[in-house]
Amino acid sequence: MFILMVVIFVLGYAAIALEHPLRVDKAASALLIGVLTWVVYMLGVEDILSLTDSASKYVSSAWASYLEQNPTANTHEGMVEFISHHQLLEHLGEIAEILFFLLGAMTIVEIIDQHQGFKVLTDKIKATGKVKLLWILSFLTFFMSAVLDNLTTTIVLVALLRKLIDDKQTRWFFASMVVLAANAGGAWSPIGDVTTIMLWIGGQVTAAKIITGVFIPSLINITVPLIVLSFTMKGHVTRPEIDDTVQLVSHRQQVFILILGVSALLFVPIFKTYTHLPPYLGMLLGLGTLWLVTEILHRWHNVRKRVGTIKTIGDDANTEAPDVSKKLTVIKILTKVDVPTVFFFLGILLAVASLQSAGQLGILASFLDQNLGNIYAINLAIGILSSIVDNVPLVAGAIGMYPIAEAETAGYFADFMIDGAFWEFLAYCAGTGGSILIIGSAAGVAAMGLEKIDFIWYLKKISWLALLGYLSGAAFYYIEMHIFLGH
């Protein structure tokens, strides 16, 4: 049963990686392995928790602690109770924090997008030169993904590219660079990527330290490919003709919702710092505030419409104003939120939690320690692996493999303390390594699905740029830690 859990996990990952050829949504595969690994763990509970000799040290130490408190629990019924009411519920609580955080963040971003708040930004872009436009969009993506998240930012920027670039191949190239910039931008922000969210919520890093420690390596990650392309890319883009006359809300409301929504997202780290409450509560507070404000705005809009004080859409249109209370309510917007993504994370985090609880991740941690030997090689390997499989389970696995070290720990294990070098470098490697292949990150998968980008095309045109940026940022972090900081 111990080996069967790993087999199910590997097969499930193969299905996730081959999502498009198999035409099976990765959320379905994730949910299956998330449940089946726990089922197998429960069916083989006596064998797994009773492992002896050299394997015993890899079984969850929580079982030994549980036996100390409950000496009579060393029975089949006691083991079942331990798994179902101790391990599973503990992991479910941690997973729920991440899922509620993501759901709140995605809803806030969707509210901004449906109110055309991002249009305020896109309307400012006038450049047509390929190099200049590439730098503008890449840095816009880099900072937007730090404030929002790399998946949502990619979706917004791909929508923008359709208004800016007519040629498909050129748009593919720009969309691919958006993926690189989104992943780099999300790596240094506590709310920019699911992996950094996991590390932040899990207590491995603090908001201030992840920003100061990973910002420059992430900046190098996207700047190096841009510098290379500045010498090789030439020409101008041709913009498509788009009828953009219809808008549901006024320009003033667009700006207001954009500022309010982004402020709600930026407020989350401040909320955690001053209240010491979990970040998902801050995100839900921001969502509740934005929800209330938009309800009031829509009601006031319809009151003014009924009394005849407004008769047009926006500021200058000549069309009768629609009933925005029906089109832009949060209830309506919630139907557009990417729920399959939430289910995907639920399934994959459940699967990783089962391997952590049963002890397989302990074996992997020992293997990496013995064969790679240092935190930088381990994290570089994790980053490369994240280009093949999703970085979420890899980070979840690393969190399960390496517990947070105590503050007084010295030597090698000091790197595993809160804000230790291992966790910072993990955030960088897992966040940016997925750019090497288009299927290696949520942002890449989104761009691939939206623009139908060919996997082989990306491998030939973009992968080497992503690898160059990845290694450049990693080299800077290593030099900074060992030369400038004397780590």
C-alpha positions in Angstrom: 0.0 0.0 0.0 2.9 2.3 0.8 4.2 1.9 -2.8 0.7 2.0 -4.3 0.2 5.5 -3.0 3.2 6.7 -4.9 2.1 4.8 -8.1 -1.4 6.5 -7.9 0.3 9.9 -7.4 2.6 9.4 -10.4 -0.1 8.2 -12.7 -2.3 11.1 -11.6 0.5 13.5 -12.4 0.9 11.9 -15.8 -2.8 12.6 -16.5 -2.4 16.2 -15.3 0.7 16.8 -17.5 -1.1 15.2 -20.5 -4.3 17.1 -19.9 -4.6 18.4 -23.4 -3.9 15.2 -25.4 -6.1 13.2 -23.0 -8.8 15.9 -23.1 -9.4 15.3 -19.4 -9.5 18.4 -17.2 -6.6 18.4 -14.7 -9.1 19.2 -11.9 -10.7 15.8 -12.3 -7.3 14.0 -12.2 -6.3 16.0 -9.1 -9.5 15.2 -7.2 -9.1 11.5 -8.0 -5.5 11.2 -6.7 -6.4 13.4 -3.8 -9.0 11.0 -2.6 -7.5 7.7 -3.7 -4.2 8.2 -2.0 -6.0 8.8 1.3 -8.2 5.7 0.6 -5.1 3.5 0.0 -3.4 5.0 3.1 -6.5 4.1 5.2 -6.7 0.6 3.8 -3.1 -0.1 4.5 -2.9 1.8 7.8 -1.5 -1.0 9.9 1.3 -1.8 7.5 2.2 1.8 6.9 2.2 3.0 10.5 3.9 -0.2 11.6 7.0 0.1 9.4 10.1 -1.0 11.1 13.9 -0.9 10.8 15.3 1.8 8.6 11.9 2.8 7.2 10.4 3.7 10.6 12.1 7.1 10.8 10.2 8.3 7.7 6.8 7.5 9.1 5.1 10.7 10.4 6.4 11.6 13.8 2.9 12.7 14.7 1.9 9.0 15.1 4.6 8.6 17.8 3.4 11.7 19.5 -0.2 10.5 19.3 0.7 7.2 20.9 2.4 9.0 23.8 -0.9 10.8 24.5 -3.1 7.8 23.7 -1.1 4.6 24.7 -4.1 2.3 23.9 -4.5 3.7 20.4 -2.0 1.1 18.8 -4.9 -0.8 17.4 -6.6 -0.8 14.0 -9.4 1.4 15.3 -6.9 3.7 17.0 -5.0 4.1 13.7 -8.2 4.8 11.8 -9.1 7.4 14.4 -5.7 9.0 14.1 -5.8 9.3 10.3 -9.5 10.5 10.0 -9.8 12.7 13.0 -6.2 13.9 13.4 -4.1 14.0 10.3 -6.8 14.5 7.7 -8.6 17.3 9.6 -5.3 19.0 10.4 -4.3 19.1 6.7 -7.8 20.1 5.6 -7.6 23.1 7.8 -4.4 24.2 6.2 -5.7 23.5 2.7 -8.9 25.5 3.4 -6.9 28.6 4.3 -5.2 28.5 0.9 -8.5 27.8 -1.0 -10.5 30.5 0.7 -7.6 32.9 0.0 -7.5 32.0 -3.7 -11.3 32.1 -4.0 -11.4 35.6 -2.5 -8.5 36.9 -4.6 -10.0 35.5 -7.8 -13.4 37.0 -7.1 -11.9 40.5 -6.3 -9.9 40.4 -9.6 -13.0 39.3 -11.5 -15.0 42.1 -10.1 -12.4 44.6 -11.2 -12.2 43.0 -14.7 -16.0 42.9 -15.1 -16.2 46.6 -14.2 -13.6 47.2 -16.9 -11.1 48.5 -14.3 -8.1 47.0 -16.1 -9.2 48.9 -19.2 -7.9 52.1 -17.4 -4.4 50.6 -17.6 -4.6 49.1 -21.1 -5.9 52.4 -22.7 -2.6 54.1 -21.7 -0.5 51.8 -23.9 0.2 53.5 -27.2 3.5 52.0 -28.3 3.7 49.9 -31.5 7.4 49.1 -31.7 7.9 45.4 -30.8 10.9 46.0 -28.5 9.4 48.9 -26.7 6.0 47.3 -26.4 7.6 44.1 -25.1 9.4 45.9 -22.3 6.3 47.8 -21.3 4.1 44.8 -21.2 6.7 42.6 -19.5 7.2 45.1 -16.7 3.5 45.8 -16.4 3.0 42.1 -16.0 5.9 41.8 -13.6 4.4 44.3 -11.1 0.7 43.4 -11.7 1.3 39.8 -10.9 3.0 40.7 -7.6 -0.1 42.7 -6.6 -2.7 40.3 -8.1 -1.5 36.8 -9.0 0.3 35.4 -12.0 -2.6 33.4 -13.3 -5.1 36.3 -13.3 -2.5 38.7 -14.6 -1.8 36.4 -17.5 -5.4 36.2 -18.4 -5.8 40.0 -18.3 -2.7 40.6 -20.4 -3.6 38.0 -23.0 -6.9 39.7 -23.4 -5.0 43.0 -23.8 -2.7 41.5 -26.4 -5.7 40.7 -28.5 -6.4 44.4 -28.7 -2.8 45.3 -29.4 -1.5 42.7 -31.8 -3.2 41.3 -34.9 -0.6 38.7 -36.1 -1.0 35.3 -34.4 2.7 34.3 -34.2 3.7 37.7 -32.8 0.9 37.5 -30.2 2.2 34.0 -29.3 5.6 35.4 -28.6 4.3 38.3 -26.5 1.9 36.0 -24.6 4.9 33.7 -23.8 6.9 36.6 -22.5 3.9 37.6 -20.4 4.1 34.1 -18.8 7.8 34.6 -18.0 7.1 38.0 -16.5 4.0 36.9 -14.6 5.9 34.0 -13.0 8.9 36.2 -12.1 6.6 38.8 -10.6 4.7 36.4 -8.6 7.8 34.8 -7.1 8.8 37.8 -5.0 5.4 38.7 -3.7 3.6 37.0 -0.8 0.3 37.2 -2.7 1.7 36.9 -6.3 1.8 33.1 -6.7 0.1 30.1 -5.2 3.5 28.8 -4.1 4.5 32.0 -2.3 1.0 32.1 -0.7 1.6 28.6 0.6 5.0 29.5 2.1 3.6 32.7 3.5 0.5 31.2 5.0 2.5 28.2 6.3 4.9 30.5 8.2 8.0 29.6 6.3 8.5 33.2 5.1 7.3 36.7 6.1 6.0 39.2 3.7 8.8 41.8 4.1 11.6 39.3 3.8 10.3 37.5 0.7 10.0 40.8 -1.1 13.5 42.1 -0.2 15.2 38.7 -0.6 13.7 37.6 -4.0 12.8 40.8 -5.8 16.2 41.4 -7.5 16.7 37.7 -8.6 13.1 37.8 -10.0 13.8 41.1 -11.8 17.0 39.6 -13.3 14.9 36.6 -14.4 12.8 38.7 -16.7 15.3 41.4 -17.6 18.0 39.1 -19.0 15.6 37.6 -21.7 14.4 41.1 -22.5 17.9 42.4 -23.1 18.7 39.4 -25.4 15.5 40.1 -27.4 16.3 43.8 -27.6 19.1 42.9 -30.0 17.2 40.3 -32.0 13.7 41.6 -32.3 12.8 44.2 -34.8 9.7 45.8 -36.4 6.3 47.1 -35.3 3.1 45.4 -34.4 -0.2 45.8 -36.3 -3.2 46.5 -34.2 -6.6 44.9 -35.0 -9.7 46.9 -35.6 -11.9 46.5 -32.5 -15.2 48.1 -31.7 -14.6 49.3 -28.2 -17.5 51.8 -27.9 -19.6 49.9 -25.4 -18.9 50.2 -21.7 -21.2 49.3 -18.8 -19.8 51.8 -16.3 -18.4 55.3 -16.4 -14.6 56.0 -16.5 -14.8 57.4 -13.0 -16.4 54.1 -11.8 -13.7 52.1 -13.6 -10.9 54.0 -11.8 -12.7 53.8 -8.5 -13.3 50.0 -8.7 -9.7 49.5 -9.8 -8.2 51.4 -6.9 -10.6 49.9 -4.4 -9.9 46.3 -5.6 -6.2 46.7 -5.7 -6.2 48.3 -2.3 -8.1 45.4 -0.9 -5.4 43.0 -2.2 -2.6 45.2 -0.9 -4.3 45.4 2.5 -4.0 41.7 3.1 -0.3 41.7 4.3 -1.0 44.7 6.5 -4.0 42.9 8.0 -1.9 39.9 8.8 0.9 41.9 10.3 -1.3 44.0 12.7 -4.0 41.5 13.6 -1.9 38.2 13.5 -4.9 36.6 11.9 -4.6 34.3 8.9 -4.3 36.1 5.5 -7.5 34.5 4.1 -9.5 36.5 6.6 -8.0 39.7 5.3 -8.8 38.7 1.8 -12.4 37.9 2.7 -12.6 41.3 4.5 -11.5 43.0 1.3 -14.0 41.0 -0.8 -16.8 41.8 1.6 -16.0 45.5 1.4 -15.8 45.5 -2.4 -19.0 43.5 -2.6 -20.9 46.0 -0.4 -19.5 49.0 -2.2 -20.5 47.7 -5.7 -24.0 46.8 -4.5 -24.4 50.4 -3.3 -23.0 51.8 -6.5 -25.3 49.8 -8.7 -28.3 50.7 -6.6 -27.5 54.4 -6.8 -27.0 54.1 -10.5 -30.4 52.6 -11.0 -32.0 55.2 -8.8 -30.5 58.0 -10.8 -31.6 56.2 -14.0 -35.2 56.1 -12.8 -35.3 59.7 -11.9 -33.7 60.7 -15.2 -30.4 62.2 -14.0 -28.4 59.8 -16.2 -29.3 58.6 -19.7 -26.1 57.4 -21.2 -23.5 54.7 -20.9 -20.2 56.0 -19.5 -19.3 59.6 -20.0 -19.8 60.3 -23.7 -21.9 57.4 -25.2 -25.3 58.1 -26.7 -26.9 54.8 -25.9 -29.4 54.3 -23.1 -27.8 53.0 -19.9 -28.3 49.3 -19.1 -29.4 47.9 -15.8 -25.9 47.3 -14.4 -27.4 45.8 -11.2 -28.2 42.6 -13.2 -25.0 42.4 -15.2 -22.4 43.4 -12.7 -23.6 42.1 -9.3 -21.1 39.9 -7.4 -23.6 37.0 -7.5 -23.4 37.2 -11.4 -19.7 37.7 -11.4 -19.1 34.6 -9.2 -20.3 32.4 -12.0 -17.3 33.5 -14.0 -14.7 32.6 -11.3 -12.4 29.7 -12.2 -13.8 27.1 -9.9 -12.1 24.2 -11.6 -8.8 25.7 -10.5 -9.9 25.7 -6.9 -10.8 22.0 -7.2 -7.4 21.3 -8.8 -5.6 22.8 -5.9 -7.8 21.0 -3.4 -7.1 17.6 -5.0 -3.4 18.1 -5.4 -2.9 19.4 -1.9 -4.9 16.5 -0.5 -2.7 14.1 -2.4 0.5 15.7 -1.2 -0.8 15.8 2.4 -1.4 12.0 2.2 2.2 11.4 1.1 3.5 13.7 3.8 1.4 11.9 6.5 2.4 8.4 5.4 6.1 9.2 5.2 7.0 9.0 1.5 8.0 12.7 1.4 10.5 12.0 4.2 12.2 9.4 2.0 12.4 11.9 -0.8 13.9 14.6 1.5 16.6 12.1 2.6 17.3 11.2 -1.0 17.8 14.9 -2.0 20.0 15.5 1.0 22.2 12.6 0.4 22.5 13.0 -3.4 22.5 16.8 -3.9 23.8 17.9 -0.5 23.0 21.6 -0.3 19.9 23.8 -0.4 20.8 25.5 -3.7 21.1 22.3 -5.7 17.9 20.9 -4.1 15.9 24.1 -5.0 17.4 24.2 -8.5 16.2 20.7 -9.0 12.7 21.5 -7.7 12.6 24.5 -10.1 13.5 22.3 -13.1 11.0 19.7 -12.0 8.3 22.4 -11.8 8.6 22.9 -15.6 7.5 19.4 -16.1 4.8 19.1 -13.4 2.9 21.8 -11.5 4.9 23.8 -8.9 2.1 23.7 -6.3 2.6 20.0 -5.3 6.4 20.4 -5.5 6.3 23.3 -3.0 3.7 21.5 -0.9 6.0 18.5 -0.9 9.0 20.5 0.2 7.0 22.0 3.0 6.1 18.5 4.1 9.6 17.2 3.7 11.4 20.0 5.6 10.0 21.3 8.9 10.6 24.8 10.0 13.8 24.8 12.2 14.0 26.5 15.6 15.4 30.0 15.9 18.5 28.8 17.8 19.4 26.2 15.1 22.9 26.6 13.6 24.7 25.2 10.6 23.0 23.5 7.7 19.6 23.5 9.4 19.7 27.3 10.0 18.6 27.6 6.3 15.3 26.1 7.2 14.4 28.6 9.9 11.6 31.2 9.2 12.9 33.4 6.4 15.8 31.0 5.9 17.7 30.8 2.6 16.0 27.5 1.7 12.5 28.9 1.8 13.5 32.1 0.0 15.3 30.3 -2.8 12.4 27.8 -3.0 10.0 30.6 -3.7 12.2 31.9 -6.5 13.0 28.5 -8.1 9.5 27.0 -7.9 7.9 30.3 -9.0 10.1 30.9 -12.1 11.3 27.4 -13.0 7.9 26.6 -14.4 8.4 29.1 -17.2 10.9 26.7 -18.9 8.0 24.7 -20.4 4.6 26.1 -21.1 2.9 23.4 -19.1 5.0 24.1 -16.0 2.9 26.9 -14.5 -0.7 27.9 -14.2 0.1 31.1 -16.1 1.6 29.0 -19.0 -1.3 26.7 -19.1 -3.7 29.6 -19.2 -1.8 31.3 -22.0 -1.6 28.0 -23.9 -5.3 27.5 -23.6 -6.4 31.0 -24.5 -4.0 31.5 -27.4 -3.7 27.8 -28.5 0.1 28.1 -28.3 1.9 25.1 -29.6 4.0 23.2 -27.1 6.9 22.5 -29.5 6.8 26.1 -30.7 7.3 27.3 -27.1 10.0 24.8 -26.6 12.0 26.1 -29.6 11.3 29.8 -29.2 10.9 30.5 -25.5 12.3 27.7 -23.3 16.0 28.7 -23.8 15.2 32.3 -22.8 13.3 31.1 -19.7 16.2 28.9 -18.7 18.7 31.7 -19.2 16.7 34.0 -17.0 16.1 31.3 -14.4 19.8 30.5 -14.1 20.8 34.2 -14.1 18.5 35.0 -11.2 19.6 31.9 -9.3 23.3 32.8 -9.8 22.7 36.3 -8.4 21.0 34.9 -5.3 23.8 32.5 -4.7 26.5 35.2 -5.2 24.5 37.6 -3.0 24.2 35.1 -0.1 27.8 33.8 -0.2 29.8 36.9 -1.2 27.9 40.0 -0.2 26.2 38.6 2.9 28.8 36.0 3.8 26.2 33.3 4.3 
